[in-house]
Amino acid sequence: MSGERRTLTGADGAPVIGYVEDVRDGRPWARNVEELGPGAVDAVMSRLPGWVVSAPVELARRLVARGARTLRHVHRMRCDLSDVRPAADAAPGGLRFTPWDREPAEVFPAWLAAYPPGHPDRRSRKMTLDDELAPLMRGEVTGPLLPCGILAVRDDAGGEDEVVGGVLVTDSNDGPWVTEVFRHPDRSPRGLGSLMLSATLSRAAADELTGIGLAVTEGNPARRVYESLGFRPAGTWLTVLI
């Protein structure tokens, strides 16, 4: 069953890894892997072909040396919300913050534009409306949406409005999790991502959440923004395909 903690044993029946069983992009996924004994690489390579495995860097690199393919290198970070100071909840001029109350198709243009070819977070993602964004917004990927997340919306002269950015927070198996932080690079001001995330953290603290996590891909300069807002390192992981 998805979300359960499981143990993989070696040829002698002794435990070699512990992991949480889940699903990622339609494949079985062993995440939060912990090495428990010798023979872990042999057991994973022989018994988990076709699985996605998220493991500490040293173990994942041994899997890669045996033929696994690297999908993503991430740094997990966590913010202690007891240290978060109340932030201004007002959007920059011409924009307003709203709940995640839009249809996925309304969010999709800004979300897609935020991850152009070459972006560190685009390589391992499908970046499609039906396969990724819509299921994510329905709570089918990392858990149901939490109300502290926000969208940034631009009002135009014709009375229509346009989503230009957002922070999506879900109630994941690892607790409250910032799943998306994005802004349209041409339709929103620089610094909007930091403002949205700061407002989200303030709302999360007001909702009496104690902490919130996120993952940032190796090489993504947004990590400096997260650190400035109080996120601290909580482990480095490689996700590989066996």
C-alpha positions as CSV (number, residue, x, y, z in Angstrom):
1,M,0.0,0.0,0.0
2,S,1.3,3.5,-0.9
3,G,2.8,5.4,2.0
4,E,3.7,2.3,4.1
5,R,7.2,1.8,5.6
6,R,8.7,-1.4,4.2
7,T,11.9,-3.4,4.5
8,L,13.9,-5.1,1.8
9,T,16.0,-8.1,2.7
10,G,19.1,-9.5,1.1
11,A,19.9,-13.0,0.0
12,D,20.4,-14.1,3.5
13,G,17.1,-12.7,4.7
14,A,18.7,-9.9,6.7
15,P,17.3,-6.4,6.3
16,V,19.3,-4.2,3.9
17,I,17.1,-1.1,3.3
18,G,14.0,0.5,4.8
19,Y,11.9,2.7,2.6
20,V,8.4,4.2,2.2
21,E,6.5,2.7,-0.7
22,D,4.9,5.2,-3.0
23,V,4.2,6.0,-6.7
24,R,6.0,8.5,-8.9
25,D,5.0,9.2,-12.5
26,G,3.2,5.9,-12.6
27,R,6.2,3.9,-11.4
28,P,6.7,2.2,-8.0
29,W,8.8,4.5,-5.8
30,A,11.0,3.7,-2.8
31,R,11.5,7.0,-1.0
32,N,13.1,8.0,2.2
33,V,15.5,5.1,1.8
34,E,17.6,4.1,4.8
35,E,20.5,1.6,4.4
36,L,20.2,-1.0,7.1
37,G,23.0,-3.5,6.3
38,P,25.5,-4.9,3.8
39,G,24.2,-6.0,0.4
40,A,21.8,-3.0,-0.2
41,V,23.0,-2.3,-3.7
42,D,22.7,-5.9,-4.8
43,A,19.2,-6.3,-3.4
44,V,17.9,-3.0,-4.9
45,M,19.4,-3.8,-8.4
46,S,18.1,-7.3,-8.4
47,R,14.7,-6.9,-6.7
48,L,13.5,-3.4,-7.7
49,P,14.0,-3.2,-11.5
50,G,11.8,-0.4,-12.9
51,W,11.5,1.3,-9.5
52,V,12.3,4.9,-8.7
53,V,14.5,5.1,-5.6
54,S,15.2,8.2,-3.6
55,A,18.2,7.6,-1.3
56,P,21.0,9.4,0.4
57,V,23.7,10.5,-2.0
58,E,26.3,7.9,-1.1
59,L,24.0,5.0,-1.6
60,A,22.4,6.4,-4.7
61,R,25.8,6.9,-6.3
62,R,26.6,3.3,-5.8
63,L,23.4,2.4,-7.5
64,V,24.3,4.7,-10.4
65,A,27.7,2.9,-10.7
66,R,25.8,-0.3,-11.1
67,G,23.6,1.1,-13.9
68,A,20.8,3.1,-12.3
69,R,19.9,6.4,-14.0
70,T,19.9,9.7,-12.1
71,L,16.6,11.5,-12.2
72,R,17.0,14.3,-9.7
73,H,19.5,15.6,-7.1
74,V,17.7,17.6,-4.4
75,H,18.4,19.3,-1.1
76,R,15.6,19.0,1.4
77,M,15.0,22.0,3.6
78,R,12.8,22.8,6.5
79,C,11.5,26.0,8.1
80,D,10.6,26.1,11.8
81,L,7.4,28.2,11.8
82,S,7.8,29.2,15.4
83,D,10.6,31.5,14.2
84,V,8.5,33.1,11.4
85,R,7.7,36.8,11.8
86,P,4.4,38.0,10.5
87,A,4.8,39.1,6.9
88,A,2.9,41.7,4.8
89,D,0.1,39.9,3.0
90,A,-0.2,42.5,0.3
91,A,0.8,41.7,-3.3
92,P,2.9,44.2,-5.4
93,G,1.0,46.9,-7.3
94,G,-1.4,45.5,-9.9
95,L,-1.5,42.1,-8.4
96,R,-3.5,40.4,-5.6
97,F,-3.1,37.2,-3.6
98,T,-5.9,34.7,-3.8
99,P,-6.5,31.1,-2.7
100,W,-5.9,28.2,-5.0
101,D,-9.5,28.4,-6.3
102,R,-8.8,28.4,-10.0
103,E,-9.1,25.7,-12.6
104,P,-5.7,24.0,-13.6
105,A,-6.0,25.4,-17.1
106,E,-5.9,29.0,-15.6
107,V,-2.8,28.3,-13.7
108,F,-1.0,26.3,-16.4
109,P,0.4,29.2,-18.6
110,A,2.3,30.8,-15.7
111,W,3.4,27.5,-14.2
112,L,4.8,26.3,-17.6
113,A,6.5,29.6,-18.3
114,A,8.3,29.5,-15.0
115,Y,10.2,26.4,-16.0
116,P,11.8,27.1,-19.4
117,P,14.1,24.7,-21.2
118,G,17.3,24.5,-19.2
119,H,15.7,25.2,-15.8
120,P,17.1,22.8,-13.2
121,D,13.6,21.7,-12.3
122,R,12.4,21.0,-15.8
123,R,14.6,18.1,-16.7
124,S,12.9,15.5,-14.5
125,R,9.3,16.7,-15.1
126,K,6.6,16.1,-17.7
127,M,5.4,19.8,-17.5
128,T,1.9,19.0,-18.9
129,L,-1.5,20.1,-17.8
130,D,-3.2,16.7,-17.7
131,D,-0.3,14.6,-16.5
132,E,1.2,16.8,-13.8
133,L,-0.4,20.1,-12.9
134,A,-4.1,19.0,-12.8
135,P,-3.4,15.8,-10.7
136,L,-1.2,17.9,-8.4
137,M,-4.0,20.5,-7.9
138,R,-6.5,17.7,-7.2
139,G,-4.3,16.4,-4.4
140,E,-3.4,13.2,-6.1
141,V,0.4,13.6,-6.3
142,T,1.7,14.9,-2.9
143,G,-1.4,15.1,-0.9
144,P,-4.3,17.5,-0.5
145,L,-3.8,21.3,-0.8
146,L,-3.4,23.3,2.4
147,P,-5.1,26.7,2.6
148,C,-1.9,28.7,3.3
149,G,-0.9,28.4,-0.3
150,I,-1.6,31.4,-2.6
151,L,-1.9,32.5,-6.2
152,A,-0.8,35.9,-7.5
153,V,-3.3,37.3,-9.9
154,R,-3.0,40.3,-12.2
155,D,-6.1,42.4,-12.9
156,D,-6.3,43.8,-16.4
157,A,-8.4,46.7,-17.7
158,G,-11.0,44.4,-19.3
159,G,-12.1,43.0,-16.0
160,E,-10.4,39.7,-16.6
161,D,-7.6,38.4,-14.4
162,E,-4.5,36.3,-15.0
163,V,-2.6,34.0,-12.8
164,V,1.1,35.0,-12.8
165,G,2.5,33.1,-9.9
166,G,1.8,30.8,-7.0
167,V,3.0,28.9,-4.0
168,L,1.3,25.5,-3.6
169,V,1.4,23.7,-0.2
170,T,0.3,20.2,0.3
171,D,-0.3,17.9,3.3
172,S,2.2,15.3,2.2
173,N,3.4,12.1,3.8
174,D,6.3,14.2,5.1
175,G,4.1,16.9,6.6
176,P,3.2,20.3,5.2
177,W,5.2,20.7,2.0
178,V,5.9,23.5,-0.4
179,T,5.3,21.7,-3.6
180,E,5.5,24.6,-6.1
181,V,6.9,28.1,-6.0
182,F,6.6,29.7,-9.5
183,R,6.1,33.0,-11.3
184,H,5.7,34.0,-14.9
185,P,9.0,35.6,-15.9
186,D,7.5,38.1,-18.3
187,R,4.2,38.8,-16.6
188,S,5.3,39.4,-13.0
189,P,7.9,41.5,-11.1
190,R,11.2,40.1,-9.9
191,G,11.1,39.2,-6.3
192,L,7.5,38.0,-6.4
193,G,8.5,34.5,-5.5
194,S,10.0,35.6,-2.3
195,L,7.0,37.8,-1.4
196,M,4.6,34.9,-2.1
197,L,6.6,32.4,-0.1
198,S,7.0,34.9,2.8
199,A,3.2,35.5,2.9
200,T,2.6,31.7,2.7
201,L,4.8,31.0,5.7
202,S,3.0,33.7,7.7
203,R,-0.3,32.2,6.8
204,A,1.0,28.7,7.7
205,A,2.1,29.9,11.1
206,A,-1.3,31.6,11.6
207,D,-2.9,28.2,10.8
208,E,-0.8,26.8,13.7
209,L,1.4,24.7,11.5
210,T,4.7,24.1,13.3
211,G,7.0,23.5,10.4
212,I,7.1,23.2,6.6
213,G,9.4,21.6,4.2
214,L,10.5,21.8,0.5
215,A,13.0,20.3,-1.9
216,V,15.3,22.4,-4.1
217,T,17.1,20.9,-7.0
218,E,20.9,21.1,-7.0
219,G,22.0,24.2,-9.0
220,N,18.7,26.1,-8.5
221,P,19.6,29.6,-7.3
222,A,16.2,29.8,-5.5
223,R,18.0,28.0,-2.6
224,R,19.4,31.3,-1.5
225,V,15.9,32.8,-1.3
226,Y,14.7,29.9,0.8
227,E,17.6,30.2,3.2
228,S,16.9,34.0,3.6
229,L,13.3,33.1,4.6
230,G,14.4,30.6,7.3
231,F,14.7,27.3,5.6
232,R,17.6,25.1,6.7
233,P,19.2,22.0,5.2
234,A,17.5,18.7,6.2
235,G,19.4,16.2,4.0
236,T,20.6,15.7,0.4
237,W,19.0,13.0,-1.8
238,L,19.4,11.5,-5.2
239,T,16.5,10.0,-7.0
240,V,17.4,7.3,-9.5
241,L,15.6,4.9,-11.8
242,I,16.7,1.3,-11.4
